[in-house]
Amino acid sequence: MGRFLMGVAAAMLLMTGLLFWWKSAGRAADPVPAAPPAGTPMALDADAPIDLPPAASARTREEKRFGRYDKDKDGKIARGEYLASRQKAFAKLDLDHDGRLSFDEYSVKAIAKFSGADADRSGVLTPVEFATTRVIRKERPKAKCAPVAGAERAERDDES
C-alpha cells in the first residue's frame, strides 16, 4: 500500500512540475529586441555600403540530383539512366566480364589485403600480421581557437 501511495505522490509532483513548466513556456522573452529610440547614434555607419551575401542558386538539391541522372536532358529519367551508376560499379567488380559476379570477383580487395598481410605465406594471420590490416583513418583537424582575454588569469587563479 505504501508503494502505491508513493507512486501517486510522485505522479502528482511530476504533473505539478510539468504544469508550471508549460505555463512558463508562454512567457519567454521577445526574441526580437526593441528598436533604439530616435536620435540614438548607430554603431554602424549608415553611408557605408553593405556587402550582400551571394545569391543562392535557384535549383534545389533534388533538381541537381535529377539533372545528374537525366543524361540525355529530356526531363525524364529512363530505367537505363537510373541504373547506369550501378552498372558501372558492377562492371568494375566483374573482372572476367561474363555478366556474373563470383565470390572471388566480389572479394578481390579483401583477398589482396589478406595476401599482403600474410608476410610468411602460411595461409593464416598471426596477431602481428593481422594488426597490419587495420584501417588507418585521417585525424580530423582540431579547431584552433584564440584564447579569451583573461582566461589565462582565471586558470592561474583556479590552480592556486
N, C-alpha and C positions, 0 to 999 in steps of 0.2 A: 504494500500500500504506500509505503514511504517513497519508493521509486516512482510510482505513478504521480504522486504529488510533486516530486522534484521535477519530473518531466513536464508537468503542466506549468509549474512556475518558470522553468527555463523557456518554454514556448511563449509564455506571456511576456517575459523580458525581451525575448527576441522580437516579438511583434511590436512592442513598445519602441524599441530601438529603431526598427525599420520605419515605423510611423514618423518618428522625429526626423530621421534621415530624409524621408520622402518629402516631408513638409519643408525642410530647409533647402532642398534642391531648387525650388522655385525662386528662392531669394538670392540667387547668385548675382554677383556684381555685374554691371553692364560691361560687356567686353569692348565696347567702343567708347573711348574717352570723350569727354565733352570738348567742344571746340574752345580754343582760348578766347578770352574776351577781346573785343575790338581795340586796336591800339597797342596790343602786346607785340613786342618785337619778335619776329620769327627767327628761328635758329638757322634756317636756310635762306640763301639769297634768292629772292623772288625772280630776279632777272637772269639768273644762271640757267643755261639750257639743261634740260633733263634728258639723260640718255634713256631711251625706252629699251626694254629687253627685246631681243629678236622675236619676230612673229613666229608662232608655231605653224607647222605645215598643216594644210587643210586635210591631208589624208590621215585617217586613223590607223592604228596598228593593224586592225583587221583588213583594211583596204590594202595596206602594204603587203601583208601576208598573202592576200588574194592575188595581188599582182605578181608575186614570186611564183605562185603555182600556175597562173594563167600564161603559159609560154607563148601561145600564138596571139595573145591580146585581143581575143574576140569577146571578152566579157563573160565567158563561161569556162568552167574547168571540166575537161573531159576526164574519163577514168584513166587514160594513159598519162595525162598531165599530172593527175593526183598521185599516181603510183611511180612516177619517174624517179624520185629521190630514193625510194625503196628498191627499185630495180638497180640503180647504180650501186647501192650498198651491197645488194645480193651479188652483183657481178664481181665486186672486189673480193668477196669470200669464195665464190665458185671458181677455184683455180683451174680446173680442167674444162670449164665452160660446157658442161654437159647438161646444165639446167637443173641439176640436183646438188644438194648440199650435204656432203657426207660429214660424219663427225670429225674426221681429220681436217677437212677444209674449215669447218666451223671453229675448231680449237687450235689452229695453226700457231697463233700467237702464244697460247699457253704452253704448247709443246716446245716452241722455240725458247721460251723463258725457262722451262724445266731443263732443257738440254744445256742452256748457257749456265745455269746454276750448278748442274751436276759436274763439278770440276774433276772428280776422279772417275767419271764414266761408269759408276757402279749400278746405275739404274734406280738408286734411292738417294734421297737428300738427307744429309746429316743436319743437325741444328745450325751449324755454322753456314752450310750451303743454303739452307732454307732462309736464313736471315738476309741473304743477298737478293731474294725475290721480293722484298718488301717494297711498297710504293713510296717513292720519295716525293713528297709534296713541297711546293714552294711555300715559304713562310709569307704570311701577309705582312705588308709593310705596316709598321707601328706608326700611329699618329704622332706627329711632332707638335707639341703644344708649347706655346711660350709661357713661362712662369708668370703667375699672377702676382702683382705687386703686393708685397707684404707676406707672401706665402712662406718665404724662407724664414722670416722672423717668427711666424706662427709655428713653424716646425721646430725652431730652436726653443721656443717657449714650451712646447709640448715635451721636449726632451729633458728640460730642467726639472 
